[in-house]
Amino acid sequence: MAKKKLRAGVGAEANIITRYIAPKQPATNDKKHRSDIILIGRYDVKQKIRYLFHMKGADDTEILNGSKQFIQISKEGDLSQIFEADIVAEEDEIEEPKIGWAKSRARKLLYTDVKEGNVALEAYGEDGKRTTDNKEVYMLHPEYSEWKYKKFSSRLAGIRRIIKAKNGRAEDDQKAFDKFVENNEVSTVSHKGYIQWQGSDAQRLLRKDIKDGTLEKYTKENYPKNHKMEFWLTRPEYYDELPLPVFRDKIRQEIRSAKYIHTLNVRGKAETYKYNN
C-alpha cells in the first residue's frame, strides 16, 4: 500500500520547496532550505492549483500565494475544512487496498454510519438540497482515506440503496404479519384440544402454588394413593381444563422453569451459560 500522503486543509503547515518563486526566499547558500508557511485557502488558475498562505511566525495579514507543485505539506490542518479539490487531485496517487471495498473495514464503518443515522439515509431532503457533504463524511474515519474519494459518492449511494431495500423488506414483512394477525384470531385451544397453557389462568395459579409452597404439601407421604391427583383436584382451573397426565407434565415443566430462573438470579447468566469456557 502506498504511503498515505498528508492532505491540505485550513491551518495546515507546509514548506516552500524552491527559492525561485514568490515570495522571495531568504538569501542563503543552503540548497536544502525550506521556508515554513501556514495554508489558509486555495484557488484555481487555468486548472492549476495555487495555495494561499502566510509565512509561519510572520504577520498573518500578509497573504501570499504559490503553486501547489512547489508546496509540500508537513502537518495536516483542520480536516473538516480540507480542500476538496486536493483530495480529488491526489486520486491517482492512491493505491486502494487489495482486500477490495466489499470486504473492507471502511465499508463496514460506512454501513454502520448510515444505518445508525450518523449519515443521512436520504441523499436529498424534502427541500431538494443535499442532506450531507460527502467531503465531511469522507473525513469521519481515517479508514475512508485509504479509498479513492472520486468513488466514495457512488459507494455511499450503493450502501444507501442496500439499507433502504432491507428496510423496505422489513416493512413488507411487518405488514404481512399484521394482516395475518388481523385475519386469524389467536387460538385459545392447542392442537390436542386442550387450553393454550402459556398465559392461561391454570399456568398462573400453578406458578403461585409452586412459589408459595402449596405444591410441596402434596407428597406421597401425605397422600399415599395419588398425591398428584389430589393436587390436581384442588382447583377447577386444573381439572376442568387439562387431563391429569397432561397436568403432571405441566407441573414438571413449571418446576424446571422456576429452578432455571432461580439459578440465573443467584449465579448469574455468565456462570450459568459458561460464556468464558
C-alpha positions as a Markdown table, in Angstrom:
| # | Residue | x | y | z |
|---|---|---|---|---|
| 1 | Met | 0.0 | 0.0 | 0.0 |
| 2 | Ala | 1.3 | 3.4 | -0.9 |
| 3 | Lys | 2.3 | 5.7 | 1.9 |
| 4 | Lys | -0.5 | 7.9 | 2.9 |
| 5 | Lys | 0.0 | 11.5 | 1.7 |
| 6 | Leu | -0.7 | 14.4 | 4.0 |
| 7 | Arg | -3.7 | 16.4 | 2.9 |
| 8 | Ala | -4.0 | 20.2 | 2.8 |
| 9 | Gly | -6.6 | 22.0 | 5.0 |
| 10 | Val | -7.1 | 25.3 | 6.8 |
| 11 | Gly | -4.2 | 25.8 | 9.2 |
| 12 | Ala | -2.0 | 23.1 | 7.6 |
| 13 | Glu | 1.7 | 23.6 | 7.9 |
| 14 | Ala | 3.8 | 23.4 | 4.8 |
| 15 | Asn | 7.2 | 24.2 | 3.2 |
| 16 | Ile | 8.1 | 26.0 | 0.0 |
| 17 | Ile | 10.5 | 23.7 | -1.7 |
| 18 | Thr | 12.1 | 26.1 | -4.1 |
| 19 | Arg | 13.7 | 29.5 | -3.7 |
| 20 | Tyr | 12.7 | 30.7 | -7.2 |
| 21 | Ile | 9.0 | 31.6 | -6.6 |
| 22 | Ala | 7.2 | 34.4 | -4.9 |
| 23 | Pro | 7.6 | 35.3 | -2.1 |
| 24 | Lys | 11.3 | 35.8 | -2.5 |
| 25 | Gln | 13.1 | 33.3 | -0.2 |
| 26 | Pro | 15.9 | 34.3 | 2.2 |
| 27 | Ala | 19.3 | 34.7 | 0.5 |
| 28 | Thr | 21.2 | 31.6 | 1.6 |
| 29 | Asn | 23.5 | 29.0 | 0.0 |
| 30 | Asp | 21.7 | 26.2 | 1.8 |
| 31 | Lys | 20.1 | 24.3 | -1.0 |
| 32 | Lys | 18.0 | 22.3 | 1.5 |
| 33 | His | 16.4 | 25.4 | 2.9 |
| 34 | Arg | 12.6 | 25.3 | 3.3 |
| 35 | Ser | 10.5 | 28.3 | 4.3 |
| 36 | Asp | 7.7 | 27.4 | 6.7 |
| 37 | Ile | 4.2 | 28.6 | 5.8 |
| 38 | Ile | 0.6 | 28.2 | 7.0 |
| 39 | Leu | -2.1 | 27.4 | 4.5 |
| 40 | Ile | -5.4 | 29.3 | 4.6 |
| 41 | Gly | -7.0 | 28.6 | 1.3 |
| 42 | Arg | -6.7 | 27.7 | -2.3 |
| 43 | Tyr | -7.9 | 28.7 | -5.8 |
| 44 | Asp | -7.5 | 27.6 | -9.4 |
| 45 | Val | -5.8 | 29.3 | -12.3 |
| 46 | Lys | -6.3 | 27.6 | -15.6 |
| 47 | Gln | -6.8 | 24.2 | -13.9 |
| 48 | Lys | -3.6 | 24.7 | -11.8 |
| 49 | Ile | -4.0 | 24.8 | -8.0 |
| 50 | Arg | -2.4 | 27.7 | -6.1 |
| 51 | Tyr | -2.4 | 27.9 | -2.3 |
| 52 | Leu | -3.0 | 31.0 | -0.2 |
| 53 | Phe | -0.8 | 31.2 | 2.8 |
| 54 | His | 1.2 | 33.4 | 5.2 |
| 55 | Met | 4.7 | 32.9 | 6.4 |
| 56 | Lys | 4.9 | 31.0 | 9.7 |
| 57 | Gly | 5.8 | 33.2 | 12.6 |
| 58 | Ala | 5.3 | 36.4 | 10.5 |
| 59 | Asp | 2.5 | 38.8 | 10.1 |
| 60 | Asp | -0.6 | 36.6 | 9.2 |
| 61 | Thr | -2.3 | 39.5 | 7.5 |
| 62 | Glu | 0.2 | 39.4 | 4.6 |
| 63 | Ile | -1.5 | 36.8 | 2.3 |
| 64 | Leu | 0.8 | 35.2 | -0.2 |
| 65 | Asn | 0.3 | 32.5 | -2.8 |
| 66 | Gly | 2.2 | 29.8 | -4.5 |
| 67 | Ser | 1.8 | 26.9 | -6.9 |
| 68 | Lys | 0.8 | 23.5 | -5.4 |
| 69 | Gln | 3.7 | 21.8 | -7.1 |
| 70 | Phe | 6.2 | 23.8 | -5.1 |
| 71 | Ile | 4.5 | 23.4 | -1.7 |
| 72 | Gln | 4.9 | 20.4 | 0.5 |
| 73 | Ile | 2.5 | 19.6 | 3.3 |
| 74 | Ser | 4.3 | 18.8 | 6.6 |
| 75 | Lys | 1.4 | 18.8 | 9.0 |
| 76 | Glu | -2.3 | 18.4 | 8.3 |
| 77 | Gly | -4.6 | 21.2 | 9.4 |
| 78 | Asp | -8.3 | 21.2 | 10.1 |
| 79 | Leu | -9.5 | 18.1 | 8.2 |
| 80 | Ser | -13.1 | 19.2 | 8.5 |
| 81 | Gln | -12.1 | 22.2 | 6.2 |
| 82 | Ile | -9.9 | 20.2 | 3.9 |
| 83 | Phe | -9.6 | 21.5 | 0.4 |
| 84 | Glu | -11.8 | 19.0 | -1.6 |
| 85 | Ala | -10.0 | 19.8 | -4.8 |
| 86 | Asp | -6.8 | 18.5 | -3.3 |
| 87 | Ile | -8.5 | 15.2 | -2.3 |
| 88 | Val | -9.5 | 14.7 | -5.9 |
| 89 | Ala | -6.1 | 15.8 | -7.2 |
| 90 | Glu | -4.4 | 13.1 | -5.2 |
| 91 | Glu | -6.6 | 10.3 | -6.6 |
| 92 | Asp | -4.0 | 8.9 | -9.0 |
| 93 | Glu | -1.5 | 8.6 | -6.1 |
| 94 | Ile | -3.8 | 6.4 | -4.0 |
| 95 | Glu | -3.4 | 2.6 | -4.3 |
| 96 | Glu | -6.5 | 1.1 | -2.9 |
| 97 | Pro | -6.1 | -1.9 | -0.6 |
| 98 | Lys | -6.1 | -5.3 | -2.3 |
| 99 | Ile | -8.8 | -6.7 | 0.0 |
| 100 | Gly | -11.5 | -5.0 | -2.0 |
| 101 | Trp | -14.1 | -2.5 | -1.0 |
| 102 | Ala | -16.9 | -5.1 | -0.4 |
| 103 | Lys | -14.9 | -6.8 | 2.4 |
| 104 | Ser | -13.2 | -3.7 | 3.8 |
| 105 | Arg | -13.5 | -2.2 | 7.3 |
| 106 | Ala | -14.2 | 1.1 | 5.6 |
| 107 | Arg | -17.4 | -0.3 | 4.1 |
| 108 | Lys | -18.5 | -1.8 | 7.4 |
| 109 | Leu | -18.0 | 1.6 | 9.1 |
| 110 | Leu | -19.9 | 3.4 | 6.3 |
| 111 | Tyr | -22.7 | 0.9 | 6.5 |
| 112 | Thr | -22.9 | 1.4 | 10.3 |
| 113 | Asp | -22.8 | 5.2 | 10.0 |
| 114 | Val | -25.8 | 5.2 | 7.6 |
| 115 | Lys | -27.7 | 2.5 | 9.5 |
| 116 | Glu | -27.3 | 4.3 | 12.8 |
| 117 | Gly | -28.2 | 7.7 | 11.4 |
| 118 | Asn | -24.7 | 9.3 | 11.7 |
| 119 | Val | -25.0 | 9.8 | 7.9 |
| 120 | Ala | -28.4 | 10.6 | 6.4 |
| 121 | Leu | -30.1 | 7.7 | 4.7 |
| 122 | Glu | -31.6 | 10.0 | 2.0 |
| 123 | Ala | -29.1 | 12.0 | -0.2 |
| 124 | Tyr | -31.6 | 14.8 | -0.6 |
| 125 | Gly | -34.1 | 16.4 | 1.8 |
| 126 | Glu | -37.7 | 17.5 | 1.1 |
| 127 | Asp | -36.3 | 20.9 | 0.2 |
| 128 | Gly | -34.3 | 19.3 | -2.6 |
| 129 | Lys | -31.0 | 20.1 | -1.0 |
| 130 | Arg | -28.2 | 17.6 | -0.2 |
| 131 | Thr | -28.5 | 16.2 | 3.3 |
| 132 | Thr | -24.8 | 15.6 | 3.7 |
| 133 | Asp | -21.5 | 16.9 | 2.4 |
| 134 | Asn | -19.7 | 13.9 | 1.0 |
| 135 | Lys | -16.4 | 15.5 | 1.9 |
| 136 | Glu | -17.4 | 15.7 | 5.6 |
| 137 | Val | -18.5 | 12.0 | 5.5 |
| 138 | Tyr | -15.2 | 11.0 | 3.9 |
| 139 | Met | -13.3 | 12.6 | 6.8 |
| 140 | Leu | -15.3 | 10.8 | 9.5 |
| 141 | His | -12.9 | 7.8 | 9.7 |
| 142 | Pro | -9.2 | 7.5 | 8.7 |
| 143 | Glu | -10.1 | 4.2 | 7.1 |
| 144 | Tyr | -12.0 | 6.0 | 4.4 |
| 145 | Ser | -8.9 | 7.9 | 3.2 |
| 146 | Glu | -7.4 | 4.5 | 2.0 |
| 147 | Trp | -10.1 | 4.5 | -0.7 |
| 148 | Lys | -10.4 | 6.9 | -3.6 |
| 149 | Tyr | -12.6 | 9.9 | -3.0 |
| 150 | Lys | -13.9 | 10.1 | -6.5 |
| 151 | Lys | -15.5 | 6.7 | -5.9 |
| 152 | Phe | -16.8 | 7.5 | -2.5 |
| 153 | Ser | -20.0 | 9.1 | -3.6 |
| 154 | Ser | -21.1 | 6.0 | -5.6 |
| 155 | Arg | -20.1 | 3.7 | -2.8 |
| 156 | Leu | -22.1 | 5.7 | -0.3 |
| 157 | Ala | -25.1 | 5.7 | -2.7 |
| 158 | Gly | -24.8 | 1.9 | -3.0 |
| 159 | Ile | -24.9 | 1.4 | 0.8 |
| 160 | Arg | -27.9 | 3.7 | 1.0 |
| 161 | Arg | -29.7 | 1.6 | -1.6 |
| 162 | Ile | -29.0 | -1.6 | 0.3 |
| 163 | Ile | -30.2 | -0.3 | 3.6 |
| 164 | Lys | -33.4 | 1.2 | 2.0 |
| 165 | Ala | -34.1 | -2.1 | 0.3 |
| 166 | Lys | -33.7 | -4.0 | 3.6 |
| 167 | Asn | -35.9 | -1.5 | 5.4 |
| 168 | Gly | -38.5 | -1.9 | 2.7 |
| 169 | Arg | -38.5 | -5.7 | 3.0 |
| 170 | Ala | -38.8 | -5.4 | 6.8 |
| 171 | Glu | -41.8 | -3.1 | 6.4 |
| 172 | Asp | -43.4 | -5.5 | 3.9 |
| 173 | Asp | -42.8 | -8.4 | 6.3 |
| 174 | Gln | -44.4 | -6.4 | 9.2 |
| 175 | Lys | -47.4 | -5.5 | 7.0 |
| 176 | Ala | -47.9 | -9.2 | 6.0 |
| 177 | Phe | -47.6 | -10.3 | 9.7 |
| 178 | Asp | -50.1 | -7.6 | 10.8 |
| 179 | Lys | -52.5 | -8.7 | 8.1 |
| 180 | Phe | -52.2 | -12.3 | 9.2 |
| 181 | Val | -52.9 | -11.5 | 12.8 |
| 182 | Glu | -55.9 | -9.4 | 11.7 |
| 183 | Asn | -57.4 | -12.2 | 9.7 |
| 184 | Asn | -56.5 | -15.0 | 12.2 |
| 185 | Glu | -57.7 | -14.8 | 15.7 |
| 186 | Val | -55.4 | -16.2 | 18.4 |
| 187 | Ser | -56.5 | -19.7 | 19.3 |
| 188 | Thr | -57.2 | -20.5 | 22.9 |
| 189 | Val | -57.0 | -24.2 | 22.3 |
| 190 | Ser | -54.0 | -26.3 | 21.4 |
| 191 | His | -53.9 | -28.8 | 18.5 |
| 192 | Lys | -54.7 | -31.5 | 21.0 |
| 193 | Gly | -57.9 | -29.8 | 22.1 |
| 194 | Tyr | -56.6 | -28.5 | 25.5 |
| 195 | Ile | -56.3 | -24.9 | 26.5 |
| 196 | Gln | -53.2 | -23.0 | 25.4 |
| 197 | Trp | -51.0 | -23.3 | 28.5 |
| 198 | Gln | -48.9 | -20.2 | 28.0 |
| 199 | Gly | -50.7 | -17.3 | 29.6 |
| 200 | Ser | -53.6 | -19.3 | 30.9 |
| 201 | Asp | -55.2 | -19.0 | 34.4 |
| 202 | Ala | -54.1 | -22.6 | 35.1 |
| 203 | Gln | -50.4 | -21.7 | 34.5 |
| 204 | Arg | -50.7 | -18.5 | 36.6 |
| 205 | Leu | -52.2 | -20.4 | 39.5 |
| 206 | Leu | -49.8 | -23.3 | 39.3 |
| 207 | Arg | -46.8 | -20.9 | 39.4 |
| 208 | Lys | -48.4 | -19.3 | 42.5 |
| 209 | Asp | -48.8 | -22.7 | 44.2 |
| 210 | Ile | -45.2 | -23.6 | 43.4 |
| 211 | Lys | -43.9 | -20.3 | 44.7 |
| 212 | Asp | -45.8 | -20.2 | 48.0 |
| 213 | Gly | -45.1 | -23.9 | 48.8 |
| 214 | Thr | -48.6 | -25.3 | 48.3 |
| 215 | Leu | -47.4 | -27.9 | 45.9 |
| 216 | Glu | -44.8 | -29.2 | 48.4 |
| 217 | Lys | -47.6 | -30.3 | 50.8 |
| 218 | Tyr | -48.9 | -32.8 | 48.2 |
| 219 | Thr | -46.3 | -35.6 | 48.8 |
| 220 | Lys | -46.6 | -39.4 | 48.7 |
| 221 | Glu | -46.3 | -39.4 | 52.5 |
| 222 | Asn | -49.2 | -37.1 | 52.9 |
| 223 | Tyr | -51.3 | -38.6 | 50.1 |
| 224 | Pro | -50.2 | -42.2 | 49.6 |
| 225 | Lys | -52.8 | -43.2 | 47.0 |
| 226 | Asn | -52.2 | -40.5 | 44.4 |
| 227 | His | -50.6 | -37.2 | 45.5 |
| 228 | Lys | -50.6 | -35.6 | 42.0 |
| 229 | Met | -54.3 | -36.3 | 41.6 |
| 230 | Glu | -55.1 | -34.7 | 45.0 |
| 231 | Phe | -53.3 | -31.6 | 44.0 |
| 232 | Trp | -55.0 | -31.6 | 40.5 |
| 233 | Leu | -58.4 | -31.6 | 42.2 |
| 234 | Thr | -57.7 | -28.5 | 44.3 |
| 235 | Arg | -58.7 | -26.1 | 41.6 |
| 236 | Pro | -61.3 | -26.3 | 38.8 |
| 237 | Glu | -58.8 | -24.4 | 36.5 |
| 238 | Tyr | -56.7 | -27.6 | 36.7 |
| 239 | Tyr | -59.2 | -30.5 | 36.4 |
| 240 | Asp | -61.7 | -28.7 | 34.1 |
| 241 | Glu | -59.1 | -27.7 | 31.6 |
| 242 | Leu | -56.5 | -30.5 | 31.5 |
| 243 | Pro | -56.4 | -34.3 | 31.9 |
| 244 | Leu | -54.3 | -35.5 | 34.8 |
| 245 | Pro | -51.4 | -36.9 | 32.7 |
| 246 | Val | -51.1 | -33.6 | 30.8 |
| 247 | Phe | -51.3 | -31.6 | 34.1 |
| 248 | Arg | -48.4 | -33.7 | 35.5 |
| 249 | Asp | -46.3 | -32.7 | 32.6 |
| 250 | Lys | -47.1 | -29.1 | 33.2 |
| 251 | Ile | -46.1 | -29.4 | 36.8 |
| 252 | Arg | -42.7 | -30.7 | 35.8 |
| 253 | Gln | -42.3 | -28.0 | 33.1 |
| 254 | Glu | -43.1 | -25.2 | 35.6 |
| 255 | Ile | -40.8 | -26.6 | 38.2 |
| 256 | Arg | -37.9 | -26.7 | 35.7 |
| 257 | Ser | -38.6 | -23.2 | 34.7 |
| 258 | Ala | -38.7 | -22.0 | 38.3 |
| 259 | Lys | -35.4 | -23.7 | 39.0 |
| 260 | Tyr | -33.8 | -22.2 | 35.9 |
| 261 | Ile | -34.9 | -18.6 | 36.8 |
| 262 | His | -33.7 | -19.1 | 40.3 |
| 263 | Thr | -30.3 | -20.2 | 39.0 |
| 264 | Leu | -30.0 | -17.2 | 36.8 |
| 265 | Asn | -30.8 | -14.8 | 39.6 |
| 266 | Val | -28.4 | -16.4 | 42.1 |
| 267 | Arg | -25.4 | -17.4 | 40.0 |
| 268 | Gly | -25.8 | -15.0 | 37.1 |
| 269 | Lys | -26.0 | -15.6 | 33.3 |
| 270 | Ala | -22.2 | -15.7 | 32.7 |
| 271 | Glu | -21.7 | -18.6 | 35.1 |
| 272 | Thr | -24.9 | -20.4 | 34.0 |
| 273 | Tyr | -24.1 | -20.3 | 30.3 |
| 274 | Lys | -20.3 | -20.7 | 30.9 |
| 275 | Tyr | -19.5 | -17.9 | 28.5 |
| 276 | Asn | -15.9 | -17.9 | 29.5 |
| 277 | Asn | -15.3 | -21.6 | 28.8 |
